[in-house]
Amino acid sequence: MALTLMYITNDPAVALIAEKNGVDRIWVDLETIGKEERQKNLNSVKSKHSLEDAAALSGVLTKSELMVRINPWFEGSAEEIEKVISAGAGRIMLPMWKSADEADRFLKAVNRRVHTTLLLETREAAECVDEVLKNPLLDEIHIGLNDLHLSYGLTFMFELLSNGTVEKLCKKMNMAGIKFGFGGISHLGDGLVPAEKIILEHYRLGSSVAILSRGFCNILKTKSIQEFEMIFEKNMKELREYESAAAGYSYGRLLENKADVAEMINEIVINIKEKA
């Protein structure tokens, strides 16, 4: 089964190209509270999306689901959820939750009116996930590697793959029968750990959702919307063809890939520490 793919944009033209090429979810990002402070030293996306962007995309998308990431749970969350639903979101994502109670408040506030995703990106969330998995309103969990590796004080986000943290969480979610995903992927051949290696880890671990990262296709690095569309179409075709082949790989081959990935990650961590 092909991965459910998510792409972050507030540009209707870009969103329609992603939708046309089979991206399952278009992601509008309203999270601002605390993000700049947490990720100030990371080359990560810190968006300036708005509620109006969500409404605009809702008006043009016909196949892709519109997902909106709200702020971490705060006193205004219930009101924010109402506004996001009114803007046309088909799915709402809660970031940076740290307790089963926060997750429960979010799920109850949405009350199945739209789909939900809990973005697991804190050590506290990982430690209470067993309780969260019992929640009857739970829809889906996505493991956010950027903030989660910071929460654990790690050097490189993919260390969570090599040290067993992601695998442990995935086993829990598989046992509970909850749909889940983790991290992001670039285009094939790109990334410190190549995208194809990460895709095989998704297949080995039973993950079914992934983010298409900026490295997959970045409108800011193309000369025109036409060039962007050409690159995006090519990269999506290659990714889906690779997935089709990967679906037939033996578990033994997936375990060999796991070992390769761990070796790559360990070398990257050593290099980062030597340069620090």
SVG drawing of the C-alpha trace seen along z (x, -y; Angstrom):
<svg xmlns="http://www.w3.org/2000/svg" viewBox="-19 -35 55 47">
<polyline fill="none" stroke="black" stroke-width="0.4" points="0.0,0.0 1.4,-3.4 2.3,-6.0 -0.1,-8.8 1.9,-11.8 1.6,-15.3 2.9,-18.6 3.1,-21.9 2.1,-25.0 -0.3,-28.0 -0.1,-28.7 -3.1,-27.5 -1.2,-27.0 1.4,-24.9 -1.3,-23.0 -3.2,-22.2 0.0,-20.8 0.6,-18.6 -3.0,-17.4 -2.8,-16.7 0.2,-14.5 -1.3,-12.4 -0.4,-14.1 -3.0,-13.0 -2.9,-16.0 -2.2,-19.6 -0.9,-21.0 -1.5,-24.6 0.7,-25.4 -0.7,-27.8 1.7,-26.8 3.6,-29.8 3.6,-29.5 7.1,-28.5 8.3,-27.2 10.9,-29.9 12.5,-29.3 12.5,-25.5 14.0,-25.3 16.1,-28.5 19.3,-26.6 17.6,-24.2 17.1,-24.6 13.4,-23.8 10.2,-25.3 8.8,-28.1 5.7,-29.1 3.7,-32.3 0.5,-30.7 -2.9,-32.1 -6.5,-31.1 -7.3,-32.9 -4.9,-30.6 -6.7,-27.6 -10.0,-29.0 -8.5,-29.7 -7.1,-26.2 -10.4,-24.7 -12.1,-26.5 -9.8,-25.0 -8.9,-21.5 -11.2,-18.7 -9.3,-15.5 -6.5,-16.2 -7.5,-16.5 -6.8,-19.9 -4.9,-19.5 -4.3,-22.4 -1.7,-22.3 -2.9,-24.5 -0.9,-25.8 0.0,-23.6 -2.9,-23.3 -3.5,-26.6 -6.5,-28.5 -7.6,-29.6 -7.4,-26.2 -11.1,-25.4 -11.8,-28.7 -8.9,-28.1 -10.4,-24.7 -13.8,-26.2 -12.2,-28.7 -10.1,-26.1 -13.2,-23.8 -15.2,-26.8 -12.3,-27.6 -12.8,-24.1 -10.2,-21.9 -10.7,-18.2 -8.1,-17.3 -6.6,-19.1 -3.1,-18.4 -2.2,-19.1 1.6,-19.7 3.7,-19.6 1.2,-17.9 2.8,-16.6 0.0,-14.6 -2.8,-12.3 -5.1,-15.0 -4.0,-17.5 -4.6,-15.0 -8.0,-14.1 -9.1,-17.7 -8.1,-18.2 -9.9,-15.1 -13.0,-16.0 -13.0,-19.6 -12.9,-18.3 -15.4,-15.5 -14.9,-13.7 -16.3,-16.6 -13.1,-16.3 -10.2,-13.9 -7.4,-14.4 -3.7,-13.8 -1.7,-14.0 1.9,-15.1 4.1,-13.2 7.2,-15.4 7.9,-15.5 9.5,-13.1 6.5,-13.5 4.2,-12.4 6.3,-9.4 6.1,-8.4 2.3,-8.6 1.5,-7.2 0.2,-3.9 -2.6,-5.9 -3.3,-8.0 -3.6,-4.9 -6.6,-3.8 -8.6,-7.0 -11.6,-6.0 -11.5,-9.3 -7.9,-8.7 -7.6,-8.9 -3.9,-9.0 -0.4,-9.8 2.5,-11.2 6.0,-11.1 7.7,-14.5 11.4,-13.8 12.7,-17.4 11.3,-18.4 11.3,-14.9 15.1,-14.5 15.6,-17.9 13.4,-16.8 15.7,-13.8 18.8,-16.0 20.0,-14.1 22.4,-15.4 20.6,-14.3 16.9,-13.7 17.3,-10.3 19.1,-9.0 15.5,-8.2 15.5,-5.5 18.9,-4.1 18.4,-4.1 15.1,-2.2 12.8,-5.0 10.8,-5.2 10.6,-1.4 9.3,-1.1 6.6,-3.7 5.7,-2.1 5.2,1.3 2.8,-0.2 0.7,-1.8 0.7,1.3 -0.5,3.3 -3.3,0.7 -4.3,0.7 -3.8,-3.1 -2.6,-4.6 0.7,-6.4 3.6,-7.9 6.9,-9.6 9.2,-12.3 9.7,-13.5 11.3,-12.3 13.0,-14.1 13.3,-13.1 15.0,-9.8 18.8,-10.0 18.6,-13.1 19.1,-13.6 21.9,-12.9 20.2,-9.5 18.8,-8.9 15.1,-9.1 14.9,-5.5 16.5,-4.3 13.9,-6.1 11.0,-4.8 12.1,-1.2 12.1,-2.0 8.5,-3.1 7.7,0.2 9.6,2.2 7.9,0.5 4.4,0.5 4.2,-3.3 1.7,-4.6 2.2,-8.4 5.1,-10.7 5.8,-14.4 7.3,-15.5 10.1,-17.8 11.3,-21.0 14.1,-18.9 11.4,-17.0 10.5,-20.0 10.9,-23.6 9.0,-26.4 11.6,-28.9 14.4,-27.1 12.6,-27.0 12.4,-29.8 8.7,-29.4 5.6,-27.5 6.0,-25.5 9.5,-24.3 8.1,-23.5 5.3,-21.4 7.8,-19.5 10.1,-18.7 7.3,-17.8 5.7,-15.4 9.0,-13.7 9.8,-13.3 6.4,-11.9 6.5,-9.4 9.9,-8.2 8.8,-7.9 5.6,-5.9 7.6,-3.6 10.1,-3.0 7.3,-2.3 5.8,0.3 9.1,2.1 9.6,1.8 6.3,3.4 7.6,6.6 10.9,6.7 11.5,9.5 11.7,8.7 15.3,9.8 16.0,7.1 14.3,4.5 16.4,5.7 19.6,5.2 18.4,1.7 17.8,1.1 21.5,2.0 22.6,-0.3 20.6,-3.2 22.0,-2.8 25.5,-2.8 24.9,-5.9 23.3,-7.7 26.1,-6.8 28.7,-8.2 26.6,-11.4 26.4,-11.9 30.2,-11.4 30.8,-14.0 28.5,-16.5 30.1,-16.2 33.6,-16.5 32.6,-19.8 30.9,-21.2"/>
</svg>
